[in-house]
Amino acid sequence: MRVDVFGVDEIAPGQVRRVRVGPVDVVLVRKHDGSFRALRDRCSHQGGALSGGRLEPMVEGDHLGEYRFSERRMVLRCPLHQFEFDVDTGRSPADPERYRVRAYPVTVENGRVLIER
């Protein structure tokens, strides 16, 4: 089932928005490159609404003590306890097997954003 949520121009790069897809609350993210991602709007740690969180670059590094902000990867940070989720996969960078949220496919057709559930 694909749900038309709104027009592409209704959300700017770097913003997040909560939308309803059937009975499920989903957080739609527009990355800085203009692409869209969708995650279930419920933190797997303690159920906080991810749509109230912050979208930030993922911190990465090749060696211990060497850190930089990623140019491509983004995380959504839960407002309750600061748990982070990779917006591309829905997995927590800290513990990807234990903490994750469902990611939904997003497409753009005729200027409209569609989320598949």
C-alpha angles and dihedrals in degrees: 000000000000119000124201104222104175147306122302092242093056093079125046125218110276094030132114128205135186115231135174117240106185106304094340129092110224130186112221115206127196108202121215090258089061096252122129132231131181129204134174107270095234125089111231090218101064107338102264119161107259089200087073091056135090129263110223140163113268115251111233139165142175096223138029109278093017111107137166138164113261117242093207110026123074133188131204111220118213112235094221106057104355096252109165128219126193104238091214096056108014090234126128111244089216096055111000096177096050103035120044141126128213116271119209128206114252126198134179119219127172091346093308128116114229126190121199119216 
